[in-house]
Amino acid sequence: MATLAIPLPSEVHLPLDQEQARLSTGRDVRIAARGGTLTVPTSGLAPGFIQANLLVLPSCYADDFRLLCARNPVPCPLIAESASVGEHSSVKSYLHPLSGPQVLSEYDVRRDAPRYNVYRDSRLVKQGCLDIMEEWTDDHVAFLVGCSYSFEASLSGAGLPPRHGVLGRNVPMYRTNIPMCPAGVFTGATYVVSMRPYKVADVEKVREITRGYNAMHGEPIAWGWDAVQKLGIRDIDTPEWGDAPMTEDGRPLGEVVGSDEVPIFWGCGVTPQEAVMRADIRGTVMAHAPGHMLLLDCTDSDIASRS
């Protein structure tokens, strides 16, 4: 069996400092990542600009991956890909009517995410590296998949800021028992979900706000303490990726099981990485390190109005 993705070792993620707060556009964030001055998770950066998960595959697997995304649009909403095989600085858009340059321009996919993971023959060989210059070849295709970080500005604007952002932590992500619809070589994988805790009274408002972001996973797929068991999550305090969730006063979230503060789960763009590792793919595969996204040039208003 393939070796599955494992989380980036825990880092100390402090709330945004003055330099990070000045990163007001997707391009600003990409330039900072390219220069090595930004190496932390991107939640909260450049509010309003769309963030994307990244997956880079050998071209022989590209058709199967497109089909996987089409069959599993909630965890794998495909929003763009390399304009041609081997192209690392221009994209073809699936966010109609936005063009490729409107989605992303003046970028280098090999350097513009804060951190990357590299897999070779389905085994993790580099974790949290700052670029993928050595690994990229003329036979690779980069795919961009929607990210739930993209609706967090709207949640914050409604007075519902995600807990991980407030505490300066990475969002927790969990492997579930929900099977993906297979496509070609991609078989046997399950959904990955991200989680943000909210009060029971806020659940409907959270659903309403995120429902318009179908290209970014849309509204939650499950919520409440009973959802933890239904999704096959073994321990809410031990996510497979990201940081352990906490209460507002800094305690493990698991200490308030059964209270009016409940976990809410969304489809997650780490799902494609899980699918790739289950597929036992040959060759070199590259991806963002979970939580360390590629920021785009389009905004949440562009996406929400077209979802």
C-alpha positions as CSV (number, residue, x, y, z in Angstrom):
1,M,0.0,0.0,0.0
2,A,1.1,3.6,-0.7
3,T,2.5,5.6,2.1
4,L,0.0,8.3,2.9
5,A,0.5,12.0,3.4
6,I,1.5,13.0,7.0
7,P,1.2,16.4,8.5
8,L,3.8,19.1,8.5
9,P,5.4,19.2,12.0
10,S,3.7,21.7,14.3
11,E,4.9,25.2,14.0
12,V,4.2,28.2,16.2
13,H,1.7,30.2,14.2
14,L,1.3,33.6,15.9
15,P,-1.4,36.1,14.8
16,L,-0.5,38.1,11.7
17,D,2.4,40.4,12.3
18,Q,2.7,43.9,10.7
19,E,4.6,42.6,7.7
20,Q,2.0,39.8,7.0
21,A,-0.8,42.3,7.5
22,R,0.6,44.4,4.7
23,L,0.2,41.6,2.3
24,S,-3.1,42.9,0.9
25,T,-3.3,41.1,-2.5
26,G,-2.8,37.6,-3.8
27,R,0.3,38.9,-5.7
28,D,1.8,40.3,-2.5
29,V,1.5,36.9,-0.8
30,R,3.0,35.1,-3.8
31,I,6.0,37.5,-4.0
32,A,6.6,37.1,-0.2
33,A,6.5,33.3,-0.5
34,R,8.8,33.3,-3.6
35,G,11.3,35.4,-1.7
36,G,11.2,33.1,1.3
37,T,9.9,35.7,3.7
38,L,6.6,34.0,4.1
39,T,6.7,30.4,5.3
40,V,3.6,30.1,7.5
41,P,0.0,29.0,6.8
42,T,-1.9,31.5,4.7
43,S,-5.2,31.6,6.6
44,G,-6.1,35.3,7.1
45,L,-3.7,36.7,4.5
46,A,-4.9,39.1,1.8
47,P,-8.5,38.9,2.9
48,G,-10.9,38.6,0.1
49,F,-8.5,37.0,-2.3
50,I,-9.1,33.4,-3.4
51,Q,-6.7,30.7,-2.0
52,A,-6.1,27.4,-3.8
53,N,-4.8,24.0,-3.0
54,L,-2.1,22.8,-5.4
55,L,-1.4,19.4,-6.8
56,V,1.2,18.7,-9.5
57,L,1.1,15.4,-11.4
58,P,2.9,13.6,-14.2
59,S,0.9,14.3,-17.4
60,C,-0.1,10.7,-17.8
61,Y,-2.4,11.0,-14.8
62,A,-4.0,14.3,-15.8
63,D,-7.1,13.0,-17.5
64,D,-7.9,10.6,-14.6
65,F,-7.5,13.5,-12.1
66,R,-9.8,15.8,-14.0
67,L,-12.4,13.0,-14.0
68,L,-11.8,12.5,-10.2
69,C,-12.6,16.2,-9.6
70,A,-15.7,16.1,-11.8
71,R,-17.0,13.1,-9.9
72,N,-16.2,14.5,-6.5
73,P,-16.9,18.3,-6.7
74,V,-17.3,18.9,-3.0
75,P,-13.8,17.9,-1.8
76,C,-12.2,18.5,-5.2
77,P,-13.6,21.6,-6.9
78,L,-11.2,22.1,-9.8
79,I,-10.7,25.8,-10.6
80,A,-7.7,25.9,-12.9
81,E,-4.7,24.0,-14.3
82,S,-1.5,24.6,-16.2
83,A,-2.2,26.1,-19.6
84,S,-0.3,23.3,-21.2
85,V,1.9,20.4,-20.1
86,G,5.0,21.6,-18.4
87,E,3.7,25.2,-18.0
88,H,4.4,26.7,-14.6
89,S,3.5,30.4,-15.2
90,S,0.1,30.4,-16.8
91,V,-3.2,28.7,-16.2
92,K,-6.4,27.6,-17.9
93,S,-9.4,28.7,-15.9
94,Y,-12.5,26.6,-15.0
95,L,-14.0,29.6,-13.2
96,H,-16.1,30.8,-16.1
97,P,-16.3,33.5,-17.3
98,L,-13.0,34.4,-15.6
99,S,-10.0,33.9,-17.9
100,G,-6.7,32.3,-16.9
101,P,-4.9,35.7,-16.5
102,Q,-7.9,37.0,-14.4
103,V,-7.5,34.0,-12.1
104,L,-3.7,34.0,-11.8
105,S,-1.0,35.9,-13.6
106,E,2.7,36.9,-12.9
107,Y,3.3,33.8,-10.9
108,D,5.6,30.7,-10.7
109,V,3.8,27.7,-9.3
110,R,7.2,26.2,-8.3
111,R,8.0,29.0,-5.8
112,D,4.8,30.9,-4.9
113,A,3.3,28.8,-2.2
114,P,4.9,29.2,1.3
115,R,5.7,25.5,1.6
116,Y,5.4,22.3,-0.4
117,N,5.4,18.5,0.0
118,V,7.1,16.2,-2.5
119,Y,6.2,12.5,-3.1
120,R,8.1,10.0,-5.2
121,D,6.4,6.8,-6.1
122,S,3.7,7.6,-3.5
123,R,6.2,8.1,-0.7
124,L,6.8,11.4,1.1
125,V,10.4,12.4,0.4
126,K,10.3,16.2,1.2
127,Q,8.1,17.8,3.7
128,G,7.5,21.6,4.0
129,C,10.2,22.6,1.5
130,L,10.2,26.2,0.2
131,D,10.1,25.4,-3.5
132,I,9.9,22.6,-6.0
133,M,12.3,24.0,-8.6
134,E,14.4,20.8,-8.6
135,E,11.4,18.5,-9.0
136,W,9.4,20.2,-11.7
137,T,9.8,18.9,-15.2
138,D,8.4,19.6,-18.7
139,D,6.0,16.6,-18.2
140,H,4.2,18.0,-15.1
141,V,0.8,19.5,-14.9
142,A,-0.3,21.8,-12.0
143,F,-3.9,21.6,-10.8
144,L,-5.5,24.2,-8.6
145,V,-8.4,23.1,-6.3
146,G,-10.7,25.4,-4.3
147,C,-9.8,26.1,-0.7
148,S,-12.1,26.9,2.2
149,Y,-9.8,29.6,3.4
150,S,-11.4,31.7,0.6
151,F,-14.7,32.1,2.5
152,E,-13.1,32.9,5.9
153,A,-13.1,36.7,5.2
154,S,-16.8,36.5,4.7
155,L,-17.2,34.6,8.0
156,S,-15.1,37.2,9.8
157,G,-17.0,40.0,8.3
158,A,-20.2,38.5,9.7
159,G,-18.7,38.5,13.2
160,L,-17.8,34.8,13.0
161,P,-14.0,34.6,12.6
162,P,-12.6,31.1,12.4
163,R,-11.0,30.0,15.7
164,H,-7.7,28.9,14.2
165,G,-7.2,32.3,12.7
166,V,-8.0,34.1,15.9
167,L,-5.5,31.9,17.8
168,G,-2.8,32.0,15.1
169,R,-3.0,28.2,14.3
170,N,-3.4,26.1,11.3
171,V,-6.9,24.7,10.5
172,P,-7.4,21.1,11.7
173,M,-8.0,18.5,9.0
174,Y,-9.1,14.9,9.3
175,R,-9.3,11.7,7.3
176,T,-12.9,10.4,7.1
177,N,-14.8,7.2,6.2
178,I,-16.7,8.9,3.3
179,P,-15.6,7.1,0.1
180,M,-14.7,9.1,-3.0
181,C,-16.2,8.2,-6.3
182,P,-13.3,6.5,-8.2
183,A,-11.8,7.6,-11.5
184,G,-9.2,5.7,-13.5
185,V,-6.2,5.1,-11.3
186,F,-7.7,6.9,-8.4
187,T,-9.5,4.3,-6.3
188,G,-9.9,3.6,-2.6
189,A,-9.6,7.1,-1.2
190,T,-11.9,8.9,1.3
191,Y,-12.8,12.5,1.9
192,V,-10.6,14.7,4.0
193,V,-12.4,17.5,5.9
194,S,-11.4,20.7,7.6
195,M,-13.1,21.7,10.8
196,R,-14.0,25.0,12.5
197,P,-15.9,25.1,15.8
198,Y,-18.9,27.4,16.4
199,K,-21.8,27.8,18.7
200,V,-24.9,25.8,17.9
201,A,-26.8,29.0,17.5
202,D,-24.4,30.1,14.7
203,V,-24.5,27.0,12.6
204,E,-27.3,28.1,10.2
205,K,-25.6,31.5,9.7
206,V,-22.3,29.7,8.9
207,R,-24.0,27.4,6.5
208,E,-25.7,30.4,4.8
209,I,-22.5,32.3,4.3
210,T,-20.4,29.5,3.0
211,R,-23.2,28.0,0.7
212,G,-22.4,30.5,-2.0
213,Y,-18.8,29.3,-2.3
214,N,-19.3,26.1,-4.3
215,A,-16.0,26.5,-6.0
216,M,-14.4,26.6,-2.5
217,H,-16.1,23.5,-1.1
218,G,-19.4,25.3,-0.3
219,E,-21.4,24.8,2.8
220,P,-20.5,22.2,5.5
221,I,-21.0,18.5,4.9
222,A,-21.6,17.7,8.6
223,W,-21.8,19.4,12.0
224,G,-22.4,18.6,15.7
225,W,-20.6,16.2,18.1
226,D,-22.4,13.2,16.6
227,A,-20.8,14.0,13.3
228,V,-17.4,13.1,14.6
229,Q,-18.3,9.5,15.0
230,K,-20.4,9.4,11.8
231,L,-17.4,10.7,9.8
232,G,-15.1,8.0,11.3
233,I,-12.9,10.6,13.1
234,R,-11.2,8.8,16.0
235,D,-10.2,11.8,18.1
236,I,-11.2,15.4,17.5
237,D,-8.0,16.5,19.3
238,T,-5.7,14.6,17.0
239,P,-6.2,15.8,13.4
240,E,-4.1,14.1,10.7
241,W,-3.1,17.5,9.3
242,G,-2.9,21.0,10.7
243,D,-3.0,21.9,14.4
244,A,-5.2,20.5,17.2
245,P,-8.4,22.5,17.7
246,M,-8.8,24.6,20.8
247,T,-11.5,26.4,22.8
248,E,-11.5,30.2,23.0
249,D,-9.7,30.0,26.3
250,G,-7.0,27.6,24.9
251,R,-8.1,24.2,26.1
252,P,-8.4,21.1,23.8
253,L,-11.7,21.2,22.0
254,G,-12.4,17.6,23.2
255,E,-12.8,18.9,26.7
256,V,-16.1,20.5,25.7
257,V,-17.7,17.5,24.0
258,G,-21.5,17.8,24.3
259,S,-21.5,21.5,24.9
260,D,-23.1,24.2,22.8
261,E,-19.8,24.7,20.9
262,V,-19.8,22.1,18.1
263,P,-17.4,21.1,15.3
264,I,-18.4,22.0,11.7
265,F,-16.8,20.1,8.9
266,W,-16.2,21.1,5.3
267,G,-14.8,19.2,2.3
268,C,-11.0,19.8,2.2
269,G,-8.5,20.3,-0.7
270,V,-6.1,17.9,1.0
271,T,-8.4,15.2,-0.3
272,P,-6.7,15.1,-3.8
273,Q,-3.4,14.4,-2.0
274,E,-5.0,11.5,-0.1
275,A,-6.4,10.2,-3.4
276,V,-3.0,10.4,-5.1
277,M,-1.3,8.5,-2.3
278,R,-3.9,5.8,-2.3
279,A,-3.5,5.4,-6.1
280,D,0.1,4.3,-5.7
281,I,1.2,6.7,-8.5
282,R,4.7,6.3,-10.1
283,G,7.0,9.3,-10.5
284,T,7.2,12.6,-8.7
285,V,4.1,14.3,-7.3
286,M,4.2,17.7,-5.7
287,A,1.6,19.6,-3.6
288,H,1.3,22.5,-1.2
289,A,2.0,21.7,2.4
290,P,-1.4,21.5,4.1
291,G,-2.5,25.1,5.1
292,H,0.2,26.7,3.0
293,M,-1.9,27.8,0.0
294,L,-1.3,29.5,-3.4
295,L,-3.1,32.8,-3.5
296,L,-4.8,33.9,-6.7
297,D,-5.7,37.3,-8.3
298,C,-9.5,36.8,-8.3
299,T,-11.5,37.7,-5.2
300,D,-14.3,36.0,-3.2
301,S,-16.9,38.3,-4.8
302,D,-15.8,37.0,-8.2
303,I,-16.4,33.4,-6.9
304,A,-19.5,33.8,-4.8
305,S,-21.4,35.6,-7.5
306,R,-20.7,32.7,-9.9
307,S,-21.1,29.6,-7.6
